[in-house]
Amino acid sequence: MSKQLMKTLNLKRPKWEDVSKAYNEINEIGNIAYRQYFNYFKSQGYNNDEADIRATFYSTRARYNFVGGQAKSEFERAPKVYANTCALRVSYALNYGGMPLIEGRAKLTSGTKLIGKDNYKYYTGVSGIKGLLLENWKQLKPYSQTNNRDFYKIFYDYKKEPFKTLADKYGNIFNQKRVNEIRKDNQNFFNVLCSLKIKGIVTMVIDGWGDAGGHTTLWNGENFADGTNYLNDEEASIFVRELCFWELL
């Protein structure tokens, strides 16, 4: 895409109301499927953990079916590769919230992108969403009391403190004191987010997972829109390394 064309693009941020409406739509598609299949598998004698695993698969499939196109076919081809739908959901929220992810409407950045039945692009990784927003909206500066609308927050420097010196993906903790400090910082920042009374899109780098390295969702001013809270994860070996925030009005 030429620089001249980029200058003519309308890259103003979409409205919170429109983005959140679209996000809730695709999020609920999966939630409905999850509840339906969780109850079904429970009725078949599966325990909660077994029913959760199976229902999660059908929840994921429902969202890919909803998007359709290449996204659906790629999930059917490699469901384990595309098991995480967080970036897909944020992509849908942007596509139908006022920022279509197509050439000429946004500067598409690196990262795996699948085409939906609507011919819009859908990112499948958190790093893709992060790169997209940094490129099209704003390069971020560290959070501070005076910079609290668009920002990033680093909870620990993984180059100086590699995750393997703190814990592992199996839940083993090697430096309990330091892990407790990081998790406490995570929890405190959740309270900071609540106090700011802002809404927007969040990306996170998360350590301690075996199948993913991050998450992206919306922040509605009081909580994360998908009901998760990795700033206070129930697993003691899971914590957020970095959080990025872009405000929507």
Backbone hydrogen bonds in HBPLUS format (Angstrom, degrees):
<---DONOR---> <-ACCEPTOR-->    atom                        ^
c    i                          cat <-CA-CA->   ^        H-A-AA   ^      H-
h    n   atom  resd res      DA  || num        DHA   H-A  angle D-A-AA Bond
n    s   type  num  typ     dist DA aas  dist angle  dist       angle   num
A0006-MET N   A0002-SER O   3.03 MM   4  6.35 158.3  2.08 147.7 153.9     1
A0007-LYS N   A0003-LYS O   3.05 MM   4  6.32 143.2  2.19 143.2 152.3     2
A0008-THR N   A0005-LEU O   2.96 MM   3  5.26 136.7  2.16 104.0 116.2     3
A0009-LEU N   A0006-MET O   3.23 MM   3  5.26 152.2  2.31  99.9 108.0     4
A0019-VAL N   A0015-LYS O   3.04 MM   4  6.31 168.6  2.05 159.4 162.6     5
A0020-SER N   A0016-TRP O   2.83 MM   4  5.84 171.8  1.84 160.8 163.5     6
A0021-LYS N   A0017-GLU O   3.16 MM   4  6.10 148.1  2.27 133.0 141.4     7
A0022-ALA N   A0018-ASP O   3.18 MM   4  6.39 162.5  2.21 146.3 150.0     8
A0023-TYR N   A0019-VAL O   2.91 MM   4  6.13 158.5  1.96 149.5 156.4     9
A0024-ASN N   A0020-SER O   2.89 MM   4  5.98 165.2  1.91 147.4 151.3    10
A0025-GLU N   A0021-LYS O   3.12 MM   4  6.30 142.9  2.26 138.4 148.2    11
A0026-ILE N   A0022-ALA O   3.28 MM   4  6.66 163.8  2.31 158.2 157.1    12
A0027-ASN N   A0023-TYR O   2.90 MM   4  5.98 156.4  1.96 153.9 161.8    13
A0028-GLU N   A0024-ASN O   2.93 MM   4  5.85 156.5  1.98 139.7 145.3    14
A0029-ILE N   A0025-GLU O   3.20 MM   4  6.47 143.0  2.35 140.5 150.2    15
A0031-ASN N   A0027-ASN O   3.06 MM   4  6.36 153.6  2.13 142.7 151.0    16
A0032-ILE N   A0028-GLU O   2.88 MM   4  5.95 163.6  1.91 154.5 156.1    17
A0033-ALA N   A0029-ILE O   3.38 MM   4  6.56 163.9  2.41 140.2 144.4    18
A0034-TYR N   A0030-GLY O   2.87 MM   4  6.06 156.3  1.93 149.9 157.2    19
A0035-ARG N   A0031-ASN O   3.00 MM   4  6.23 169.3  2.01 153.5 154.7    20
A0036-GLN N   A0032-ILE O   3.06 MM   4  6.22 164.7  2.08 151.0 155.5    21
A0037-TYR N   A0033-ALA O   2.98 MM   4  6.12 170.3  1.98 155.0 157.1    22
A0038-PHE N   A0034-TYR O   2.77 MM   4  5.80 155.1  1.83 154.1 162.0    23
A0039-ASN N   A0035-ARG O   3.11 MM   4  6.13 168.7  2.12 145.8 148.8    24
A0040-TYR N   A0036-GLN O   3.09 MM   4  6.28 149.4  2.19 137.0 146.2    25
A0041-PHE N   A0037-TYR O   2.90 MM   4  6.04 171.9  1.90 151.8 153.0    26
A0042-LYS N   A0038-PHE O   2.97 MM   4  6.13 151.8  2.05 147.2 155.5    27
A0043-SER N   A0039-ASN O   3.00 MM   4  6.17 150.3  2.09 141.3 149.0    28
A0043-SER N   A0040-TYR O   3.06 MM   3  5.13 116.6  2.47  95.0 110.3    29
A0044-GLN N   A0040-TYR O   3.14 MM   4  6.48 123.6  2.47 137.0 152.0    30
A0044-GLN N   A0041-PHE O   3.12 MM   3  4.93 138.1  2.31  90.8 103.0    31
A0046-TYR N   A0041-PHE O   3.13 MM   5  5.70 158.4  2.18 158.8 152.5    32
A0045-GLY N   A0042-LYS O   3.07 MM   3  5.30 161.7  2.10 110.4 113.4    33
A0051-ALA N   A0047-ASN O   2.86 MM   4  6.02 165.4  1.88 160.7 165.4    34
A0052-ASP N   A0048-ASN O   2.85 MM   4  5.93 150.4  1.93 144.5 153.0    35
A0053-ILE N   A0049-ASP O   3.09 MM   4  6.33 160.6  2.13 149.0 152.6    36
A0054-ARG N   A0050-GLU O   3.21 MM   4  6.44 167.2  2.22 150.1 153.1    37
A0055-ALA N   A0051-ALA O   2.84 MM   4  5.90 159.9  1.88 148.4 155.0    38
A0056-THR N   A0052-ASP O   2.87 MM   4  5.89 151.9  1.95 147.3 154.5    39
A0057-PHE N   A0053-ILE O   3.33 MM   4  6.59 150.8  2.42 140.1 146.3    40
A0058-TYR N   A0054-ARG O   3.33 MM   4  6.72 160.2  2.37 147.4 151.3    41
A0059-SER N   A0055-ALA O   2.89 MM   4  6.12 145.2  2.02 145.9 156.5    42
A0060-THR N   A0056-THR O   2.97 MM   4  6.18 159.3  2.01 149.7 154.2    43
A0061-ARG N   A0057-PHE O   2.91 MM   4  6.19 162.9  1.94 151.1 156.2    44
A0062-ALA N   A0058-TYR O   2.98 MM   4  6.05 151.1  2.06 138.3 145.3    45
A0063-ARG N   A0059-SER O   3.31 MM   4  6.63 149.7  2.40 142.9 149.5    46
A0063-ARG N   A0060-THR O   3.14 MM   3  5.36 122.3  2.49 100.2 113.7    47
A0064-TYR N   A0060-THR O   3.12 MM   4  6.49 160.0  2.16 154.3 159.8    48
A0065-ASN N   A0061-ARG O   2.83 MM   4  6.01 158.4  1.88 152.8 159.4    49
A0066-PHE N   A0062-ALA O   3.00 MM   4  6.09 145.4  2.12 136.4 145.6    50
A0067-VAL N   A0063-ARG O   3.09 MM   4  6.39 151.9  2.17 145.0 151.2    51
A0068-GLY N   A0064-TYR O   2.79 MM   4  5.94 160.5  1.83 150.7 157.1    52
A0117-LYS N   A0067-VAL O   3.05 MM  50  6.35 170.7  2.06 148.6 150.5    53
A0072-LYS N   A0068-GLY O   3.30 MM   4  4.68 155.7  2.37 102.2 106.4    54
A0073-SER N   A0069-GLY O   3.18 MM   4  6.54 166.6  2.20 152.9 156.2    55
A0070-GLN N   A0115-ILE O   2.75 MM  45  5.14 119.9  2.11 149.8 168.1    56
A0074-GLU N   A0070-GLN O   2.84 MM   4  5.91 159.3  1.88 154.1 159.0    57
A0071-ALA N   A0115-ILE O   3.20 MM  44  5.88 144.8  2.33 134.5 137.0    58
A0075-PHE N   A0071-ALA O   3.14 MM   4  6.27 153.6  2.21 141.2 148.1    59
A0076-GLU N   A0072-LYS O   3.01 MM   4  6.29 158.9  2.05 150.7 156.6    60
A0077-ARG N   A0073-SER O   2.97 MM   4  6.16 142.2  2.12 138.2 148.6    61
A0078-ALA N   A0074-GLU O   2.91 MM   4  6.07 157.4  1.96 149.3 154.6    62
A0081-VAL N   A0078-ALA O   3.09 MM   3  5.46 126.0  2.39 108.0 121.2    63
A0082-TYR N   A0078-ALA O   3.33 MM   4  6.66 150.5  2.42 151.9 160.1    64
A0089-ARG N   A0085-THR O   2.92 MM   4  6.12 157.4  1.97 158.4 163.0    65
A0090-VAL N   A0086-CYS O   3.15 MM   4  6.45 159.6  2.19 146.3 151.3    66
A0091-SER N   A0087-ALA O   2.86 MM   4  5.98 155.1  1.92 145.5 153.2    67
A0092-TYR N   A0088-LEU O   2.93 MM   4  6.20 155.6  1.99 146.0 152.4    68
A0093-ALA N   A0089-ARG O   2.93 MM   4  6.20 155.6  1.99 145.3 152.4    69
A0094-LEU N   A0090-VAL O   2.95 MM   4  6.25 148.8  2.05 146.7 154.3    70
A0095-ASN N   A0091-SER O   2.81 MM   4  6.05 167.7  1.83 155.9 159.8    71
A0096-TYR N   A0092-TYR O   2.93 MM   4  6.06 162.4  1.96 155.0 158.1    72
A0097-GLY N   A0093-ALA O   2.83 MM   4  5.36 104.1  2.41 125.7 140.8    73
A0097-GLY N   A0094-LEU O   3.28 MM   3  4.87 152.8  2.36  93.0 101.0    74
A0099-MET N   A0094-LEU O   2.81 MM   5  5.01 154.2  1.87 163.2 156.0    75
A0102-ILE N   A0100-PRO O   3.02 MM   2  5.72 129.7  2.28 104.5  90.0    76
A0121-LYS N   A0101-LEU O   3.05 MM  20  5.31 154.4  2.12 140.2 148.2    77
A0105-ARG N   A0102-ILE O   3.02 MM   3  5.66 161.4  2.06 139.0 141.8    78
A0106-ALA N   A0102-ILE O   3.27 MM   4  6.17 137.9  2.46 160.6 166.4    79
A0124-THR N   A0112-THR O   3.18 MM  12  5.91 144.9  2.31 154.7 155.0    80
A0114-LEU N   A0122-TYR O   2.85 MM   8  5.08 162.4  1.88 140.4 141.2    81
A0122-TYR N   A0114-LEU O   2.73 MM   8  5.08 134.6  1.93 142.9 157.8    82
A0116-GLY N   A0120-TYR O   3.00 MM   4  5.66 163.2  2.03 161.0 166.4    83
A0119-ASN N   A0116-GLY O   2.95 MM   3  5.23 164.1  1.98 115.4 118.5    84
A0128-GLY N   A0125-GLY O   3.14 MM   3  5.35 131.1  2.39 100.3 112.7    85
A0129-ILE N   A0125-GLY O   3.40 MM   4  6.86 153.4  2.48 147.5 153.3    86
A0130-LYS N   A0126-VAL O   2.95 MM   4  6.24 166.7  1.97 158.7 162.6    87
A0131-GLY N   A0127-SER O   2.92 MM   4  6.03 164.1  1.95 143.8 148.2    88
A0132-LEU N   A0128-GLY O   2.95 MM   4  6.06 154.7  2.01 144.0 151.4    89
A0133-LEU N   A0129-ILE O   3.01 MM   4  6.25 164.6  2.04 156.1 158.4    90
A0134-LEU N   A0130-LYS O   2.96 MM   4  6.14 160.0  2.00 152.6 158.7    91
A0135-GLU N   A0131-GLY O   2.99 MM   4  6.05 154.2  2.06 144.2 150.9    92
A0136-ASN N   A0132-LEU O   2.96 MM   4  6.08 161.3  2.00 149.8 155.0    93
A0137-TRP N   A0133-LEU O   2.85 MM   4  5.28 152.6  1.92 136.5 144.1    94
A0138-LYS N   A0133-LEU O   3.29 MM   5  6.80 148.2  2.39 147.5 155.3    95
A0152-TYR N   A0141-LYS O   3.08 MM  11  6.11 139.5  2.25 132.7 137.7    96
A0143-TYR N   A0152-TYR O   2.82 MM   9  5.58 141.4  1.97 159.0 154.2    97
A0144-SER N   A0147-ASN O   3.14 MM   3  4.84 156.5  2.20 122.2 125.3    98
A0147-ASN N   A0144-SER O   3.17 MM   3  4.84 139.8  2.34  91.6 103.2    99
A0151-PHE N   A0245-PHE O   3.07 MM  94  5.41 147.2  2.18 137.4 147.5   100
A0245-PHE N   A0151-PHE O   2.84 MM  94  5.41 156.5  1.89 168.5 169.2   101
A0153-LYS N   A0243-LEU O   2.76 MM  90  5.20 150.7  1.85 151.5 160.8   102
A0243-LEU N   A0153-LYS O   2.96 MM  90  5.20 153.5  2.03 144.0 152.5   103
A0155-PHE N   A0241-ARG O   2.85 MM  86  5.15 174.4  1.86 149.0 150.3   104
A0160-LYS N   A0157-ASP O   3.10 MM   3  5.51 129.0  2.37 107.5 119.3   105
A0161-GLU N   A0157-ASP O   2.78 MM   4  5.92 150.0  1.87 150.2 160.3   106
A0165-THR N   A0162-PRO O   2.89 MM   3  5.61 159.7  1.93 121.5 128.0   107
A0166-LEU N   A0163-PHE O   2.78 MM   3  5.15 154.5  1.84 114.2 123.1   108
A0167-ALA N   A0163-PHE O   2.90 MM   4  6.08 166.0  1.92 170.5 175.1   109
A0174-PHE N   A0166-LEU O   2.73 MM   8  5.07 157.0  1.78 128.5 135.4   110
A0175-ASN N   A0166-LEU O   3.28 MM   9  4.98 147.5  2.39 136.1 129.0   111
A0168-ASP N   A0172-ASN O   2.94 MM   4  5.52 131.9  2.18 150.1 160.1   112
A0171-GLY N   A0168-ASP O   3.14 MM   3  5.77 164.3  2.17 120.3 122.3   113
A0179-VAL N   A0175-ASN O   2.98 MM   4  6.18 166.5  2.00 160.9 165.4   114
A0180-ASN N   A0176-GLN O   2.88 MM   4  6.00 159.2  1.93 150.1 155.8   115
A0181-GLU N   A0177-LYS O   3.07 MM   4  6.35 148.3  2.18 141.4 149.9   116
A0182-ILE N   A0178-ARG O   2.98 MM   4  6.31 159.1  2.03 153.2 157.9   117
A0183-ARG N   A0179-VAL O   2.92 MM   4  6.12 168.9  1.94 156.1 159.3   118
A0184-LYS N   A0180-ASN O   2.92 MM   4  6.00 150.0  2.01 141.3 149.8   119
A0185-ASP N   A0181-GLU O   2.98 MM   4  6.21 151.6  2.07 143.1 150.7   120
A0186-ASN N   A0182-ILE O   2.87 MM   4  6.21 151.6  1.95 148.2 156.7   121
A0187-GLN N   A0183-ARG O   2.92 MM   4  6.19 163.4  1.94 149.6 152.9   122
A0188-ASN N   A0184-LYS O   2.89 MM   4  6.10 157.4  1.94 148.0 154.4   123
A0189-PHE N   A0185-ASP O   3.01 MM   4  6.17 148.8  2.11 142.6 150.7   124
A0190-PHE N   A0186-ASN O   3.12 MM   4  6.50 139.9  2.29 145.5 156.4   125
A0192-VAL N   A0188-ASN O   3.06 MM   4  6.47 142.8  2.21 138.5 149.6   126
A0193-LEU N   A0189-PHE O   2.88 MM   4  6.18 161.2  1.92 152.4 155.3   127
A0194-CYS N   A0190-PHE O   3.07 MM   4  6.40 158.3  2.12 147.6 153.2   128
A0195-SER N   A0191-ASN O   3.05 MM   4  6.26 147.2  2.16 140.7 149.4   129
A0195-SER N   A0192-VAL O   3.01 MM   3  5.06 117.9  2.41  95.8 111.6   130
A0196-LEU N   A0192-VAL O   3.11 MM   4  6.38 130.9  2.37 146.9 159.8   131
A0196-LEU N   A0193-LEU O   3.21 MM   3  5.31 139.6  2.38  99.1 110.0   132
A0248-LEU N   A0199-LYS O   2.78 MM  49  5.73 164.9  1.80 140.3 141.4   133
A0200-GLY N   A0219-TRP O   3.02 MM  19  5.35 155.6  2.08 144.1 149.9   134
A0219-TRP N   A0200-GLY O   2.81 MM  19  5.35 162.5  1.84 151.8 155.1   135
A0201-ILE N   A0246-TRP O   2.94 MM  45  5.36 146.4  2.06 152.6 157.5   136
A0246-TRP N   A0201-ILE O   3.02 MM  45  5.36 156.9  2.07 153.0 159.7   137
A0202-VAL N   A0217-THR O   2.92 MM  15  5.54 175.8  1.92 159.1 159.3   138
A0217-THR N   A0202-VAL O   3.13 MM  15  5.54 148.7  2.23 140.6 149.7   139
A0203-THR N   A0244-CYS O   3.09 MM  41  5.20 153.7  2.16 135.3 141.4   140
A0244-CYS N   A0203-THR O   2.84 MM  41  5.20 164.5  1.87 155.7 159.1   141
A0204-MET N   A0215-HIS O   2.72 MM  11  5.17 143.7  1.85 160.9 168.2   142
A0215-HIS N   A0204-MET O   3.01 MM  11  5.17 148.9  2.11 132.1 139.3   143
A0205-VAL N   A0242-GLU O   2.91 MM  37  5.08 156.8  1.96 141.3 147.3   144
A0241-ARG N   A0205-VAL O   2.76 MM  36  5.45 160.2  1.79 152.9 159.4   145
A0242-GLU N   A0205-VAL O   3.43 MM  37  5.08 159.4  2.47 130.0 133.1   146
A0206-ILE N   A0213-GLY O   2.94 MM   7  5.32 160.0  1.98 119.4 125.5   147
A0207-ASP N   A0239-PHE O   2.95 MM  32  5.66 166.1  1.97 174.5 169.9   148
A0239-PHE N   A0207-ASP O   3.15 MM  32  5.66 155.2  2.21 148.7 156.2   149
A0225-ALA N   A0218-LEU O   2.78 MM   7  5.22 167.5  1.80 144.5 148.3   150
A0220-ASN N   A0223-ASN O   2.97 MM   3  5.75 164.3  1.99 173.8 169.4   151
A0227-GLY N   A0224-PHE O   2.98 MM   3  5.55 164.2  2.00 122.7 125.9   152
A0232-ASN N   A0229-ASN O   3.09 MM   3  5.67 161.0  2.13 111.4 117.1   153
A0238-ILE N   A0235-GLU O   3.18 MM   3  5.63 166.6  2.20 120.7 121.7   154
